[in-house]
Amino acid sequence: MPQFLFEMISGEGELKVGVQPLRFVAGPGQRPLVVDSPACSGAALKNRCTTVVLFCVLWVAVTRNVFAGEAPSGSDTKSDNPQAEFLEAVDKRVRAIDPRPFGFDQLPDVRTVAAILAERAQCRLAVGGKYAKHVFARLRTTRYFGYWITAARKLEGDRVQVLFGTSNPGARSVALLQPYWQPTAAKTENMVRATVERINVLPYTEKAHGFRPGSLTPTITRVLVLLHEQAHLNAAIPDDQGCLAQSMLNTRTIAEACMPEIVLPLVLVAPTDLRAGGACSGQ
């Protein structure tokens, strides 16, 4: 089931997405990081590749295991896979407590969600897909669960992992974790100092997705999370389960359709369907 894992990355190196690496290269000007996917080289460029601009890289990973009763793949090699270790820790906390159920109208900022959908037909289509005419009804019939658990980590090199929420299309449910409720004061495990602190994750999110500096507020962030997860429930965006790059592009798709004013032009080269392009094979 889809979920966000944000991690800031600086410098130059490779990140594995399935069996395919994404190559991060320092760029000119404001030193953006350019993500080059093998799926967009050669003939794959003909497969509707898009060009995007990242000022920093936040990788958004998805897994079918967390919240599904299985240990995340690779969790037995914690030192080699901090992502799996983080997800496993969050999963244990989730399964140890009873969540608080919410109706859609009980969630914060739902008036903003409704206003954006009412004003922008392109947003209704991006979120609702074939159910665009019924997107309001589907938002209200979705089951929402609140988890006030620590779901963020700060690693060496000023890297930050944050999990806002996850969706389950089969159950038509969305789990919303503590950073969703308080993104400017996300409870964060500092793995270097062995302490728990609160940090503002909004600047990390802006830099990672190429959003305008200062454009993200707690309201806009919560709206974006709800719309992204609802789009998954409606099969309106490609499945990004286990595919980091696809999840990033899905977030961009929703932001461009629903909140174009926060979006900067992008310099990431990647196909619109990375799974079809081969970057997410081997899952």
N, C-alpha and C positions, 0 to 999 in steps of 0.2 A: 504494500500500500504506500502511496506517495507520501514523502515527508521531506522537509527542508533540513539540510545540515549545512550551515554556513561556516567556512573557514577562510580567514584571510591568509593570503600567501604573498610573500615578497621575494624579489630576486629572480633567479632564473633556474629552471629545472623542469621536471616532468611529473605529471600526475596521471596515474592509471585510471582509465574509465573502462571497466570491463577488462579486455585484454589489449585495448588500444591506448597509447599515451597521448595526452594533450601537452604540447610544448609551449612553455611560457617564456616569452622573450621581452626584455626591456625595450620600450618604444621611445620615440622622440618626444619633444615638447615637454608635456607635464609628466613624462616617463610613464605612460600607460603600459600595462602588460598586455601583450597580444597573445591570444590563445590560438594555436594553429592545430587543427584536428586533421589527422590523416584522411578522414572521411571526406574532406573537401579538397583533396588534391586530385589532379588529373580528371578522369572521367566523372568522378563524383561531383565535381563542380557543376555539372549539368543537372544534377539532382536537386535543383532548387536551393542551392546554397545561398545563405544570406551573409551580409557583412555587418558586424557589430563593433562598438568602441568601448573598451573597458579601461577604467582609470586605476583599477586595482582588481585583484581577482578574488572572488569569493566562490568557493565551490559548493554547489548545492547537490547533495547526494540523496538518493532514494533507495530504500531497501524493502523487500517483501517480508523480511523476517520480524522486524520490530513491530510490536503490537499485534503480532499474529501467532504468538505462542512458541516461536522458535528462536534459538540463539542466532544472532547475526553471523553471516558467513565470515570466516576468518577471525572470530573472536578468540580463538586459542592462540593467536599470534599477536598479542596486544602490542608489543613493541614495534611490530612491523605495520600495524594497522590501527592508528589512533582513532580513525573514524569508527571502525567496528567496536572498539573498546568503549568509546563515548556512547554509541547507540545502545550497546548492551547495558551500560550503567543506567541510562534513561529508561530503558525497557523494564529493568528490575524495579525502579521506583514507581513506574506506571502501574505495574501489576501488583504492587504492594499496597495500593490504596484504592478506595472507592471514589470515582470521580463525581463531580457535581454535574448533573444534567441541566441543560439550558434549552429553552425554546429560542428560536431565532430572534424574536422581539425582546428577549432578555439580554442579548449580547450588546456590548458597547458599540456605538457608532453605526448601528444598522440604518439609521435615517440617512446617513451619508451613502451607504451601500445602495439604498433604494433610490436616492436622488441621482446618483451617477448612472445607474441602470435605466432610470426613467428618461434621462436627458440624452443618452448616447446609445443609438441603435447598434453601433459597432461593438460596444461593450456587451450588450445583451447577446449578440451573436457569438462573441468570443467566449463568454462564460456559459451560455446555454446551449450552443451548438444547435442540434435539431430540436431542442426544447426551448429555443429562444423566446417563443411566445409565452412560455409558462415558467420562465426563470424565477419570477417572484414566488410563485407557489412552490417550486422545488426548493428554494432557499428556506422557506418556512416549514417544509416537511422533512428537512434534514435533521438528524439528531446531533446535538452538540454536547461535548463533555469537557469540563474544565479540570485541569490538573495543575495544582500549585506546587510543582516540584522543580528542583534545580535542573535546568536543561541547557546550560551553557558552560563552556570551559575556556580557560585561557592557557595556551601552551607556550613553550619557548619560542622566541622570535616574534613575540607580540601577535601570535596567531590566536584567533578566536573561533570557537565552534558554537553555534547557536541552533537549537531546534525549536521552531515556533509551533508547529503542529503537524498533524498527519490526517489523511483521509482514507476511508474504507468504502470503496464504491459498492461492494456487495451488501454492506449493511446500511449504506447511505448515511454514514456518520463521519463526524470530524472531531478529532481530539485537539484541544487548544492548551498549550503548555504555558508555564509562567512567563516566558519572554513575550508571548503574544499579549498578555494582559498588561505587562509593564516593560515595554521595550527600552525605555530610558533608564531602567533600574533592574536589569535582568540579573537574577541570582546566578553567580558565576563561580565555578571552582577554579581557583588559581593553582594549576598543577605544578608550577615552579615554587611558589611560596607555601603550598599546602594550606591555603586559607580559602574562605568563601567571601566574595566581595560582590558588589553590585556595579554593573557597568552599563553605559549607554551603547546599544548595538546599532543604533540608526546610522551613524557615520560609516560603519563597516558595510552596511547594506547598500548605502548610496554609492560608495566607491566601487563595490563589487559589481553592481548592475549598471553602472554608468548613469545613475540618477543625478539630477542637479543637486549640488551641495546645499544642504539645508532644506531640501524639498520634502524630506520624509518627516512626518510627525507621528506620534503614536496612533492617531486616527487613520492616517493614510496607510500606515503599515498594517494595521489590523484589517482595514478594508481590502488591501491587496492580498493578504493571506486568505481571507474568506472567499474572495473571488477566484483565486487560483485553485483552492481546494474544491470549490463548487464546480469549476470547470472540469476537474477530474471526475467528479461524480456524474457529470453529464456527458462524459467522453467527448468533450469539446476541444481538448488539447491532447497531443500525443502522450501515451503512457511514458512517464519518466522514471518508472520503477527500476532502480539500479543504474540509472543513467544520469550522471552528474550534468553533462553538457545539455542534455535535453531538458532537464529541470530548469536550468538557467534560461534557456530560450523560451520555455513556457512562461516563466515569470515575466520576461520581456514582452511576450505576446499580450499578456493580460494588461500590463502597464501601458503599452502603446495604444491598446484599444480603449482602455478605461480612464487612464490618467496621462495622456500624452504630454501634458505640461510639465511633468517631473522628469521626462526622459531626455537624455542627451544622445546624440548620434553615437553609434558603437563601432570598435575595430576588431571583433572576434570573427574569424571565418569558420563557419560551421553550417552543415545542411539543416534545413528546416525539420527534417525527420532524421535525427542522428542514428536511431535504431536501424532504419532502412539503409542508411549510408554506411553502416558497419562499425561506427565508433562504440557501439554498445553491445557488440556481440560477445559471446562467451559468458553470459549471465546464467 
